[in-house]
Amino acid sequence: MQTEEILNIIKQGEGLRVEFKLAKHDIPKSVFETVCAFLNRVGGTILLGVADSGEIIGIEQKYLQKIKKELTNALNNPQIINPPIYFQPEEVIFDGKSILVLQVYESSQVHSTRGLIYDRNNEGDYNISLNTNLIANLYIRKQSTFTENKIYPYATINELRPEIIQRARQMAVNRQPGHIWETLSNEDLLRSVQLFQRDYTTGKEGITLAGILLFGRDDVITSVLSFHKTDAICRIQNLDRYDDRDDIRTNLLESYDRLMRFIEKHLPDKFVLKGDIRISVRNLIFREVISNTLMHREYTNPFPAKLVIGNKLVYTENGNKSKGELQLKPDSFSPFPKNPVIARVFKEIGRADELGSGIRNIYEYYKFYSTKSPIFEEKDIFRCTVFIDNNLVDLSKIPGKHDFYNAVVDVTKDVTKDVTKDVGKDVGKDVGKDVGKDVGKDVGKDVLLIIENQANITIPQIAQILKLTERTIERHISKLKKENKIYRVGGRKDGYWAIQKDLEL
């Protein structure tokens, strides 16, 4: 959040969406009541280190990191905020004084703090725990506003695919060893992320629309949403029809995988260095694009969602519950959670980051892929347009903000230059051996990174990404398995590779 924007908020003063809290040495206990109230109402901004009058007092520097850490841990603790939420406070400095900004977004769930439910009005936070009518109305409003919460009381755990739940569990554990999902039963896992809820209009319990979309059998998904699909189209040569097409009508985890494979099949790529590992810029960008179109779609809108690859651009379209017509920019938009529960699951399994980070990440990586800025149009039909340069930009000439944007890695060209330039045949052989060893080490790291980010990827797909033979990839997979760095989950045909929990990449 920009300093000018914060000053405007301070100038307006406290109200329905704004709260100031003093926090010189520690976290004020009342901050969790405000977080809870904002989650239950329409969201808002909390400024820690600002007096009720609007004076910027600041947080003492020696306590700042302690407060940030304790605040983040508390918000992730279900005994303090239930269901817990996941976001980091942002530090902003005014004339040497540090404050923390908590941007709280409206939740699709009803939250409590230390067992008490709070709501918000212009007067502040108020406890509604003893008012059953207000609580019931709050649940009903959430379920009607966020359609992902629609409950299907006759849908049972048998309508879901246990192998997809297990895959999500394993992805979460790989990302965060000791993750709570590891020890939960399938039903408890669903309850922990609000995919199994109570309908307060009927008193019945059941699996939600979000639960069915994430883990449901294809026939069950079709039964509850007959128009559910994502149409992936490649239209580069044949402009009247298409060159390739994938009609995707399955759960959101496998929808993500198929859309990513479609992108990898038809779009060029470039790599940048992150430490010693090559990172796919294309995959970084379209991870965000695809996650966005799956997480923030209005699924009760029958508009057919699509991903279209053209000669000079790629665009996605999906039904949307718009808050107004505008173009979104990373430094000026306020993200609105369309499906917070689905977004939370995507975050847990590493398919997405914090709310609002997707657009910022796309802009961060985009300069390495194209010279023309992407377009995000917030309307009743949300549209994201990503432009493709015919000649991809020379990344080595673009200074990055981070260390891992320092160079382009094209192994074939670099090895050829190093081995053949001003080197005799005999020396070339020796250099080639050394280079081969180094490249082999890099390939092993690259394979690990790819498996971490796309668990069910196949050997041919890894070979295509790294521009190596399938036999080479098989050799590295076998070596990684012998080194106990990866293991196989499931069978040869329907299983996938997973990274050992304690492995540091």
ZAGUDREN-418958 format. One record per atom (N, C-alpha, C): residue in one letter; x, y, z. Coordinates in steps of 0.2 Angstrom, whole numbers, plus 2048, in hexadecimal, padded with zeros to 3 digits. Layout:
<doses>
AXYZ
...
</doses>
This chain:
<doses>
M8047FA800
M800800800
M804806800
Q80380B7FC
Q8078117FB
Q806816801
T80B81A803
T80B81E808
T805824807
E804826801
E7FF82B800
E7F8828801
E7F78227FF
E7F181E800
E7EF81E808
I7F581C80C
I7F481C813
I7F2822816
L7F6828814
L7F482E816
L7ED830815
N7EA82F80F
N7E383080E
N7DF82C812
I7E0826814
I7DC822819
I7DC825820
I7E2828822
I7E382B828
I7DF831828
K7DF835823
K7DB83B822
K7D483A823
Q7D1835820
Q7CA833821
Q7C8831828
G7CD82E82B
G7CB82D832
G7C8826833
E7C7823839
E7C481D83A
E7BD81C838
G7BB817836
G7B4816834
G7B280E832
L7AE80D82E
L7AC80682D
L7B180182B
R7B6804827
R7BB800824
R7C2803826
V7C380782B
V7C980982D
V7CA809835
E7CF807837
E7D080783E
E7D8808840
F7D980D845
F7E080E847
F7E180B84E
K7E780884F
K7E9805855
K7F0807857
L7F180985D
L7F780A860
L7FB804861
A801803860
A8057FD861
A80C7FF861
K80E802866
K815804867
K81A7FE869
H8177FA86D
H81C7F5870
H8197EE86E
D8127ED86E
D80F7E786D
D8097E7869
I8057E1868
I7FF7E1864
I7F97E3869
P7F57E8867
P7EF7E986B
P7EA7E386A
K7E87E1870
K7E37DB870
K7DD7DC86B
S7DB7E286B
S7D57E4868
S7D67E4860
V7DC7E385E
V7DD7E3856
V7DA7DC853
F7D97D7857
F7D67D1855
F7CF7D1854
E7CC7D5859
E7C57D7858
E7C37DB852
T7C77DF850
T7C67E384A
T7C87DF844
V7CD7DB844
V7CE7D683E
V7C87D283D
C7C57CF843
C7BF7CB842
C7B97CE83F
A7B87D5842
A7B37D983F
A7B37DA838
F7B97DC836
F7BA7DE82F
F7B97D882A
L7BB7D282D
L7BA7CC829
L7B37CA828
N7AF7CB82D
N7A87CA82D
N7A47CF82A
R7A67D5829
R7A37DA826
R7A57DC81F
V7A87E181D
V7AA7E3816
V7B27E4816
G7B67E281B
G7BD7E381A
G7BF7E981C
G7C57EB81D
G7C87F181F
G7CF7F2820
T7D27F7822
T7D97F8823
T7DA7FA82A
I7DF7F782D
I7E17F8834
I7E87FB834
L7E9801837
L7F0804837
L7F280383E
L7F77FF83F
L7FA7FE846
L800804846
G80080884C
G80580D84D
G80281484C
V7FB81484B
V7F881A84A
V7F281B84F
A7F2821852
A7EE823858
A7E7824855
D7E282485A
D7DB825858
D7DA82C854
S7DE831856
S7DE837853
S7E083884C
G7E483284A
G7E7832843
G7EE834843
E7F1835849
E7F883784A
E7FC831849
I802831845
I80682B844
I80B82B84A
I80A82684E
I80F825854
I814821852
G81381B84E
G81881784C
G819811851
I81C80C84F
I81E806853
I825806855
E82780585B
E82E80685C
E832800859
Q838802855
Q83B7FE851
Q83D7F7854
K83F7F785A
K8427F185D
K83C7EC85E
Y8367EE85E
Y8307EA85F
Y82D7E8858
L82F7EB853
L82B7EB84D
L82B7E484A
Q8317E0849
Q8317DA847
Q82D7D584B
K82E7D6852
K82A7D1857
K8237D2856
I8207D8855
I8197D9854
I8177D684D
K81A7D7848
K8197D4841
K8187CC842
K81D7C9845
K81D7C2846
K8177C084A
E8167C3850
E8117C0854
E80A7C2851
L8097C784D
L8037C884A
L8017C3844
T8077C2840
T8067BD83B
T8047B683E
N8077B4843
N8067AD847
N7FF7AD84A
A7FD7B384D
A7F67B3850
A7F17B284B
L7F27B6845
L7EC7B6840
L7EC7AF83D
N7F17AB83D
N7F17A483B
N7EF79F840
N7ED7A1846
N7EC79D84C
N7E479D84D
P7E179784C
P7DA79684C
P7D7798853
Q7DB797858
Q7D979985F
Q7D87A1860
I7DB7A485B
I7DB7AC85C
I7D67AE856
I7D77AC850
I7D27AE84B
I7D07A7848
N7CA7A6848
N7C77A0845
N7C17A1840
P7C179E83A
P7C779B837
P7CD7A0836
P7D379D836
P7D97A2836
P7DA7A582F
I7DD7AA82F
I7DE7AE828
I7E67AE827
Y7E87B0821
Y7EF7B081F
Y7F17B681B
F7F47BB81F
F7F67C181B
F7FC7C4820
Q8007C781D
Q8067CA820
Q8057D2821
P8067D5827
P8067DC827
P80B7DF823
E80A7E5821
E80E7E981D
E8117EF820
E8187EF820
E81B7F5824
E81B7FB81F
V81A801822
V81A80781E
V81D80C823
I822810820
I826815824
I82481C823
F822820828
F821827827
F82682B82B
D82A82F828
D82F83382C
D83282F831
G835829830
G838825834
G834821839
K82D822839
K82981E83D
K826819839
S82681383C
S82480D839
S81D80B83B
I81880A837
I811807838
I810801835
L80C7FD837
L80A7F7834
L8037F7831
V8027F582B
V7FB7F6827
V7F97EF826
L7F37ED829
L7EF7E7828
L7E97E8823
Q7EA7E681D
Q7E47E6818
Q7E07E0819
V7DA7E181C
V7D67DB81D
V7D07DB818
Y7CF7D5815
Y7CA7D5810
Y7C47D1813
E7BE7D3810
E7B87CF812
E7B97C8811
S7B77C4816
S7B77BD815
S7B07BA813
S7B17B4810
S7AB7B080E
S7A87AC815
Q7AD7AC81A
Q7AB7A8820
Q7A97AD825
V7A67AA82B
V7A57AE831
V7AA7AC836
H7AE7B1838
H7B47B083C
H7B27B2843
S7B67AF848
S7B67B184F
S7BD7B2852
T7BD7B6857
T7C47B685B
T7C37B4862
R7C77B0864
R7C67AD86B
R7BF7AB86C
G7BC7A8868
G7B57A5869
G7AF7AA868
L7B17B1867
L7AC7B6866
L7AC7B885F
I7A57BA85D
I7A47BC856
I7A37C4856
Y7A77C7852
Y7A67CF852
Y7A47D184B
D7A07D684B
D79E7DA845
D7A07E1845
R79F7E483F
R7A27EB83F
R79C7F083D
N79C7F6840
N7987FC83E
N79D80283F
N79A80883D
N79E80E83D
N7A080F844
E79D80D849
E79F80E850
E7A580A852
G7A680484F
G7AC800850
G7AA7F9850
D7AD7F5854
D7AC7ED854
D7A77EC85A
Y7A27E7858
Y79E7E585E
Y79D7DE85E
N79C7DB864
N79C7D4865
N7947D2864
I7937CD85F
I78C7CB85E
I78C7C3860
S7907C1864
S7907BA866
S78A7B7869
L7867BC86D
L7807B9870
L77A7BB86C
N77B7BE866
N7757C0862
N7747BB85D
T7707B685E
T7707B0859
T76D7B3852
N7687B8852
N7667BA84C
N76B7BE848
L76F7C284B
L7747C5847
L7797C0844
I77B7BB848
I7807B6846
I77D7B2840
A7767B0841
A7737AC83B
A7737B1835
N7717B7836
N7717BC830
N7787BC82D
L77D7BC831
L7847BD82E
L7867B782A
Y7847B182C
Y7867AB828
Y7827AB822
I77B7AD822
I7777AD81C
I77A7B2817
R77C7B881A
R77F7BD815
R7857BB812
K7897B7816
K7907B4813
K78E7AF80D
Q7897AB80F
Q7887A680A
Q7857A8803
S7817AE804
S77E7B17FE
S7827B57FA
T7877B87FE
T78C7BC7FA
T7917B87F7
F7947B37FA
F7997AF7F7
F7967A87F5
T7957A77EF
T7927A17ED
T79679B7ED
E79C79C7EF
E7A07967F0
E79E7927F6
N79A7967FB
N798793801
N79178F800
K78F78F7FA
K78878C7FA
K7897847FC
I784782800
I78577B803
I7817767FF
Y7847717FE
Y78076B7FB
Y77F765800
P77A766804
P77976180A
P77975A808
Y777758802
Y777751800
Y77E74F7FD
A7837537FC
A7897517FA
A78D74F800
T7907497FF
T794746804
T79C746802
I7A0743807
I7A7742805
I7A873D7FF
N7A37397FE
N7A37347F9
N7A37387F2
E7A073E7F2
E7A07417EB
E7A67457EA
L7AB7457EE
L7B17487ED
L7B77427EB
R7BC7457E8
R7C17407E6
R7C77407EB
P7C873A7EF
P7CC73A7F4
P7D473B7F2
E7D57397EC
E7DC73A7EA
E7DE7417E8
I7D97457E6
I7DA74C7E5
I7DB7507EC
I7D774E7F1
I7D87507F8
I7DF74F7FB
Q7E17487F9
Q7E77467FC
Q7ED74A7F8
R7EC74B7F2
R7F174F7EE
R7F27567F1
A7EC7597F2
A7EC7607F5
A7F07607FC
R7EE75B800
R7F175A807
R7F9759806
Q7FB755801
Q802754800
Q80675B7FE
M80275E7F9
M8057657F7
M80676A7FC
A80176A801
A80276E807
A80776C80B
V80876680C
V80D763811
V81476580E
N815763807
N81B765804
N81D76C804
R818770804
R819777804
R81B77A80B
Q818777810
Q819778817
Q81977281B
P81F76F81D
P81F769821
P81C76A828
G81876582A
G814765830
G80D76982F
H80B76A829
H80576D827
H7FF76982B
I7FA76D82E
I7F576A831
I7F176582D
W7F1766827
W7ED761823
W7F075A823
E7F6759824
E7F9753824
E7F674E829
T7F475082E
T7F174B833
T7E974B833
L7E675082F
L7DF75082F
L7DC74B82B
S7D674882D
S7D2744828
S7CF748822
N7CD74581D
N7CA749817
N7C474E81A
E7C074B81E
E7BA74F820
E7BD755824
D7C1754829
D7C475982D
D7C875E829
L7CB75C824
L7CF76181F
L7CA76581C
L7C476281A
L7BF767817
L7BC76C81C
R7BB769822
R7B876E827
R7BD773828
S7C4772829
S7C977682B
S7C977C826
V7C777C820
V7C878181B
V7C1783819
Q7BB78181D
Q7B578481B
Q7B2781815
L7B477B813
L7B177880D
L7AB77380F
F7AA773815
F7A476F818
F7A177481D
Q79B77681C
Q79877B820
Q791779822
R78E77E827
R78777D829
R783783825
D77D781822
D778786820
D774788825
Y77478E827
Y77179182C
Y76979382B
T768792824
T760793822
T75D78C823
T760787823
T75D780823
T75F77C829
G76577E82C
G76877A831
G76C77482E
K76C773828
K77076D825
K77776E824
E77B769824
E78276A823
E78476681C
G789768819
G78B765813
G791768810
I79476580A
I799768807
I79776E802
T79C772802
T79A7797FF
T79C7787F7
L79A77D7F3
L79B77D7EC
L7A377E7EB
A7A67817F0
A7AE7827EF
A7B177B7F0
G7AE7777F5
G7B17707F6
G7B076B7F0
I7AA76C7ED
I7A97687E7
I7AD76A7E1
L7AE7717E0
L7B27737DB
L7B97717DC
L7BC7717E2
L7C376F7E3
L7C47687E3
F7BF7647E5
F7C175D7E6
F7BC7587E4
G7B675B7E0
G7B17567DE
G7B27527D8
R7AF74D7D8
R7AF7497D2
R7AC74D7CC
D7AE74B7C6
D7AC74F7C0
D7A474F7BF
D7A17497C0
D79A7497BF
D79674D7C5
V79974D7CB
V7967517D0
V7977597CE
I79C75B7CC
I79D7627CA
I7987647C5
T79875F7C0
T7937617BA
T78C7617BD
S78A75D7C2
S78375D7C5
S7827637C8
V7867667CC
V78576C7CF
V7867737CB
L78A7727C6
L78C7787C2
L78C7757BA
S7877747B7
S7877717B0
S78B7757AB
F78C77B7AC
F7907807A7
F7977807A9
H79977D7AF
H7A077E7B1
H7A577B7AC
K7AA7807AA
K7AF77D7A5
K7B47837A4
T7BA7827A2
T7BF7877A0
T7C1784799
D7C0789794
D7C278778D
D7C978A78B
A7CD78578A
A7D4787788
A7D5787781
I7D778C77E
I7D778C776
I7DE78F774
C7E178C76F
C7E778F76C
C7E5791765
R7E5797763
R7E379A75C
R7E979E75A
I7EE79B757
I7F379F754
I7F379E74C
Q7F379874A
Q7F3797742
Q7EC797740
N7E7793743
N7E0792740
N7DC797744
L7DB79D741
L7D77A3745
L7D07A2745
D7CD79E740
D7C679D73F
D7C4798745
R7C8793746
R7C678E74B
R7CB78E751
Y7D0789751
Y7D5789756
Y7DA784754
D7E0784756
D7E6780755
D7E577A75A
D7E377C760
D7E3777766
D7DE77976B
R7DB77476E
R7D5776773
R7D5771778
D7D377377E
D7D276F784
D7CC771788
D7C776D788
D7C176E78B
D7C176C792
I7C2770797
I7C476E79E
I7BE76E7A2
R7BB7687A5
R7B57687A9
R7B77637AF
T7BB7667B3
T7BD7617B9
T7BF7667BF
N7C17637C4
N7C37677CA
N7C876C7C9
L7C87717CE
L7CD7767CD
L7D47757CD
L7D67707D1
L7DD76E7D1
L7DF76B7CA
E7DC7677C8
E7DD7647C1
E7DC7697BB
S7D776D7BC
S7D67737B7
S7DD7777B7
Y7E07787BD
Y7E677C7BD
Y7EB7797B9
D7EC7727BA
D7F176E7B7
D7F176E7B0
R7EA76D7AD
R7E976D7A6
R7EA7737A3
L7E87797A6
L7E977F7A3
L7F17817A3
M7F577F7A8
M7FC7807A8
M7FF77C7A2
R7FD7767A1
R80077279C
R7FE775795
F7F8778794
F7F677B78E
F7FB78178D
I7FC785792
I80178B791
I80878878F
E80A783793
E811781791
E81277E78A
K80C77B788
K80C778781
K80D77D77C
H80A78377D
H809787777
H80D78E778
L81079077E
L81379677E
L81B79577F
P81F79A77D
P82679A77E
P82879C785
D82E79A787
D83079C78D
D83779E78E
K8397A2793
K83F7A4795
K8407A379C
F8477A279E
F8487A07A5
F84D7A67A8
V84C7A77AE
V8507AB7B2
V8537A77B8
L8587AA7BB
L85B7A67C0
L8587A97C7
K8577A47CB
K8557A57D2
K85A7A17D6
G85F7A47D8
G8657A17DB
G86979D7D6
D8697967D7
D86C7927D2
D86778E7CD
I8607907CE
I85B78C7CB
I8587917C5
R85678E7C0
R8537917BA
R84B7917BC
I8487977BB
I8417987BC
I83E79A7B6
S8387977B5
S8347987AF
S83079E7B0
V8327A37AC
V82E7AA7AC
V8277A87AA
R8267A57A4
R81F7A37A2
R81B7A07A7
N81E79B7AA
N81A7977AF
N81879C7B5
L81D7A07B7
L81B7A57BD
L8157A97BB
I8157AC7B5
I8107B07B3
I8097AD7B3
F8097A77AF
F8037A47AE
F8007A07B4
R80579E7B9
R80379C7BF
R7FE7A17C2
E7FF7A77C2
E7FB7AC7C5
E7F57AD7C1
V7F67AD7BA
V7F07AE7B6
V7EB7A97B7
I7ED7A37B7
I7E879D7B7
I7E579C7BE
S7E979D7C3
S7E779D7CA
S7E17A27CB
N7E37A87C8
N7DE7AE7C9
N7D77AC7C6
T7D77A97C0
T7D17A87BC
T7CD7A27BF
L7D179E7C3
L7CD7987C7
L7CB79A7CE
M7CF79E7D1
M7CD7A07D8
M7C87A67D8
H7C87AA7D4
H7C47B07D4
H7BE7B07CF
R7BC7AA7CD
R7B67AA7C8
R7B07AA7CC
E7AB7AD7C9
E7A47AC7CC
E7A17A67C9
Y7A17A07CC
Y79F79A7C9
Y7987997C8
T79479D7CB
T78C79D7C9
T78B7A07C3
N7907A47C0
N78F7A77BA
N7907A37B4
P78B7A17AF
P78C79C7AA
P79079F7A5
F7937A57A5
F7987A77A0
F79E7A279F
P79F79F799
P7A479A798
P7AB79D799
A7AF79B79E
A7B579D79F
A7BA79B79A
K7BF79F798
K7C479C793
K7CB79F794
L7CF79B791
L7D679E790
L7D879D789
V7DA7A2786
V7DB7A277E
V7E27A577D
I7E67A1779
I7ED7A2777
I7EC7A5770
G7EE7AB76F
G7EF7AD768
G7F67AE766
N7F77B2760
N7FD7B375D
N8017B7761
K7FE7BD764
K8027C2768
K8007C376F
L7FB7BF771
L7F87C0778
L7F57BA77A
V7F47BA781
V7F07B5784
V7EB7B8788
Y7E47B6788
Y7DF7B978D
Y7DB7B4790
T7D97B6796
T7D47B179A
T7CE7B679B
E7C87B279B
E7C27B579D
E7BE7B17A1
N7BA7B47A6
N7B67B07AB
N7B17B47AE
G7AB7B17B0
G7A67B47B3
G7A97B77BA
N7A67BD7BB
N7A97C17C1
N7A37C57C5
K7A47C67CB
K79F7CA7CF
K7A37D17D0
S7A27D57CB
S7A67DB7CB
S7A47E07D1
K7A97E47D3
K7A87E97D7
K7A97F07D4
G7A87F07CD
G7A97F67C9
G7AD7F57C3
E7AC7F97BE
E7B07F87B8
E7B77FC7B8
L7BC7F87B8
L7C37FC7B9
L7C87F77B6
Q7CE7FA7B5
Q7D47F67B3
Q7D87F67BA
L7DB7F07BB
L7DE7EF7C1
L7E67F07C0
K7E97F47C5
K7F07F57C4
K7F37F37CB
P7F97F07CB
P7FC7EE7D2
P7FD7F37D7
D7FD7F97D5
D7FE7FE7DB
D7F88027DC
S7F28007DA
S7EC8047DB
S7E68007DC
F7E67FA7DC
F7E07F67DC
F7DF7F37E4
S7D97F27E6
S7D87EF7EC
S7D47E87EA
P7D87E27EC
P7D57DC7EA
P7CF7DA7EE
F7CA7D77EA
F7C47D57EE
F7C47CD7ED
P7C37CA7F3
P7C37C27F2
P7BD7C07F0
K7BD7BD7EA
K7B77BA7E7
K7B57B37EA
N7BA7AF7EB
N7B97A97EE
N7BF7A77F3
P7BE7AA7F9
P7C47AA7FE
P7C57A3800
V7C079E800
V7C2798802
V7C67947FD
I7C47957F7
I7C87927F1
I7CF7957F1
A7CF79B7F2
A7D679F7F2
A7DA79C7F7
R7D779B7FD
R7DB798803
R7DE791801
V7DA78D7FE
V7DD7867FD
V7E27877F8
F7E178B7F2
F7E778C7EE
F7ED78F7F1
K7EC7937F6
K7F27967F9
K7F67907FD
E7F278C801
E7F4787805
E7F9782801
I7F67807FA
I7FA77B7F6
I7FF77F7F2
G8007857F2
G8057897EF
G80378B7E8
R7FD78B7E6
R7FB78D7DF
R7FA7957DF
A7FA7987E5
A7F979F7E5
A7FC7A27EC
D7FD7A87EC
D7FF7AC7F2
D7FA7B07F5
E7FC7B57F8
E7F77B97FC
E7F27BD7F7
L7EC7BE7F9
L7E77C27F5
L7EA7C87F3
G7EA7C97EC
G7EC7CF7E9
G7F37CF7E6
S7F77C97E8
S7FE7C87E6
S7FE7C67DF
G7F97C37DC
G7F97C07D5
G7FB7C67D0
I7F77CB7D0
I7F87D07CB
I7FF7D47CC
R8017D47D3
R8087D77D4
R80D7D37D2
N80D7CC7D3
N8127C77D0
N8127C77C9
I80C7C87C5
I80D7C87BE
I8107CE7BC
Y80F7D47BE
Y8137DA7BC
Y81A7D97BE
E81C7D67C4
E8237D57C6
E8277D17C1
Y8247CB7BE
Y8277C77BA
Y8267C97B2
Y8217CD7B1
Y81F7CE7AA
Y8247D17A6
K8287D57A9
K82D7D97A5
K8327D57A2
F8337CE7A4
F8377CA7A1
F8347C679B
Y82E7C779A
Y82A7C3795
Y8277C778F
S8267CD791
S8237D278C
S8247D978D
T8247DD788
T8257E4789
T81F7E878A
K8197E5789
K8127E8789
K80F7E678F
S80C7EB793
S8097E979A
S8037E5799
P8027E079E
P7FC7DC79E
P7F67E17A0
I7F07DE79E
I7EA7E27A0
I7E57DE7A4
F7E27E07A9
F7DE7DD7AE
F7D77E17AE
E7D27DF7AB
E7CC7E27AB
E7C67E07AF
E7C57E37B5
E7C07E17BA
E7B97E47B7
K7B57DF7B5
K7AE7E07B2
K7AA7DA7B4
D7A47DA7B2
D7A07D47B3
D7A37CE7B0
I7A77CF7AB
I7AB7C97A8
I7B27CC7A9
F7B67C87AD
F7BD7CA7AF
F7C17C87A9
R7C57CC7A7
R7CA7CA7A1
R7D17CC7A3
C7D57C77A2
C7DD7C97A3
C7E07C779C
T7E47CC79A
T7E77CC793
T7EF7CC794
V7F37C7792
V7FA7C7793
V7FD7C778B
F8017CC78A
F8047CD783
F80A7C8783
I80B7C677D
I8117C277B
I8157C5776
D81B7C7777
D8207CA772
D8227C476D
N8227C6767
N8247C1762
N82C7BF763
N8307C4765
N8367C3767
N8377C576F
L8377BF772
L8377C077A
L83D7C577C
V83C7C9781
V8417CE783
V8477CA785
D84D7CE784
D8537CB787
D8547CD78E
L8537C8792
L8527C9799
L8597CB79C
S85E7C9799
S8657CB79C
S8667D279C
K8627D6798
K8637DD798
K85E7E179C
I85A7DD7A0
I8557E17A4
I8587E07AC
P8597E57AF
P85B7E57B6
P8567E37BA
G8567DE7BE
G8517DC7C3
G8517DF7CA
K84C7DF7CD
K84C7E17D4
K84F7DC7D9
H84F7D67D7
H8517D07DB
H8577CD7D8
D85A7C97DC
D8617C67DA
D85F7C17D5
F8597BD7D5
F8587B87D1
F8567BA7CA
Y8567C17C8
Y8547C37C2
Y85A7C67BE
N8607C37C0
N8667C57BD
N8687C37B6
A8667BD7B4
A8687BB7AE
A8637B67AB
V8647B67A4
V8607B07A0
V8647AA7A0
V8617A57A1
V86579E7A0
V86279B79A
D86779A795
D86579678F
D86B79178F
V86A78B792
V870787793
V87378578D
T86F783788
T872781782
T87778677F
K87578C77E
K87979177B
K87F79377F
D87E793786
D88479578A
D88978F78A
V88778978B
V88B78378B
V88F783784
T88C78477F
T88F784778
T894789777
K89279077A
K897795779
K89D79477E
D89C791784
D8A2790788
D8A678B786
V8A3785783
V8A7780781
V8AB78177B
T8A8785776
T8AB78576F
T8AF78C76E
K8AE791772
K8B2797771
K8B9797773
D8BD79876F
D8C5798770
D8C7792774
V8C478C773
V8C6786777
V8C8780772
G8CD77D773
G8CF77776E
G8CA77276F
K8CA76D76B
K8C676776B
K8C7763772
D8CE762774
D8CF75E77A
D8CD762780
V8CE768780
V8CC76C786
V8C476C786
G8C176D780
G8BA76D77F
G8B7767782
K8BA761782
K8B775B785
K8B775B78C
D8BD75E78F
D8BD75E796
D8B8763799
V8B8769796
V8B376E798
V8AC76C797
G8AB768792
G8A4765791
G8A2760796
K8A775C799
K8A675879E
K8A475C7A5
D8A87617A6
D8A67657AC
D8A07697AB
V89E76C7A5
V89876F7A4
V89276A7A5
G8937647A2
G88E75F7A3
G88C75D7AA
K89175D7AE
K89075C7B5
K88C7617B8
D88E7687B7
D88B76D7BA
D88476E7B7
V88376D7B1
V87C76D7AE
V8787677B1
G87B7617B2
G87775C7B5
G87475E7BC
K8797617C0
K8777637C7
K8717687C6
D87176D7C2
D86C7727C1
D86576F7BF
V86676A7BA
V8607667B8
V85C7637BE
G8607607C2
G85D75D7C8
G8597627CC
K85C7687CD
K85976D7D1
K85376F7CE
D8537707C7
D84E7727C3
D84876D7C4
V8497677C3
V8447627C4
V8417627CA
L8457637D0
L8427647D6
L83D76A7D7
L83F76F7D4
L83B7757D4
L8347757D0
I8357717CB
I82F7707C6
I82A76C7CA
I82D7667CD
I8287627D1
I8257657D6
E82976A7DA
E82676D7E0
E8207727DD
N8217757D8
N81B7797D5
N8167767D1
Q8177707CF
Q81276D7CB
Q8137657CC
A80F7637D1
A81175C7D4
A80F7567CF
N80A7577CB
N8087527C6
N80B7527BF
I8107567BF
I8137577B8
I8177517B6
T8177507AF
T81974A7AC
T82174B7AA
I8247457A9
I82B7457A7
I82B7497A0
P82774779B
P82774B795
P826752795
Q82275479A
Q82175C79B
Q82775F79E
I82A75B7A3
I83075E7A6
I83675F7A0
A83675A79C
A83B75A797
A83A760792
Q833761791
Q83276778C
Q83376D78F
I83276E796
I834774799
I83B776799
L83F77079B
L84677179C
L84A770795
K84676F790
K84976E789
K84F768789
L84D76378D
L85175D78D
L84E75778B
T85175178A
T84E74B788
T84A74878E
E84574478C
E842740791
E84673B795
R84B739792
R850734795
R85473779A
T85673E798
T85A74179D
T8567437A3
I8507457A2
I84B7467A8
I84A7407AC
E84973A7A9
E8487347AD
E84E7327B1
R8547347AE
R85A7327B2
R85B7377B8
H85973D7B7
H8597417BD
H8547407C2
I84E73E7C0
I84873C7C4
I84B7367C8
S84E7317C5
S85072B7C8
S85672C7CE
K85A7317CC
K85F7337D1
K85C7377D7
L85773B7D5
L85473F7DB
L85173A7E0
K84E7357DD
K84A7307E1
K84F72C7E5
K85572A7E2
K85A7267E6
K85D72A7EB
E85D7317EA
E8607367EF
E85B7377F5
N8557347F4
N84F7357F9
N84D73C7F9
K84D7407F3
K84B7477F3
K8447477F0
I8417427ED
I83B7427EA
I83873B7EB
Y83173A7EB
Y82E7337EC
Y8287337E8
R82672D7E6
R82072D7E2
R81972C7E6
V81472F7E4
V80E72F7E8
V80972C7E3
G8067267E4
G8027237DF
G80571F7DA
G80171C7D5
G8047177D0
G80871B7CB
R80A7177C6
R80E7197C1
R80A71E7BC
K80471C7BB
K8007207B6
K7FC7267B9
D7F97257BF
D7F572A7C2
D7F972D7C8
G7FF72C7CA
G80272F7CF
G8067357CE
Y80A7377D2
Y80E73D7D1
Y81473D7D6
W8197417D4
W81F7427D8
W81E7477DD
A8217467E3
A82174B7E9
A82874C7EC
I8297527EE
I82F7537F2
I82F7517F9
Q83574F7FB
Q83574D802
Q834753807
K83175280C
K82E758810
K83475C813
D83A759815
D83F75D818
D84475F813
L84375F80D
L848761808
L848768807
E84D76B807
E84E772806
E8507737FE
L84C7777FB
L84E7787F4
L85377E7F3
</doses>
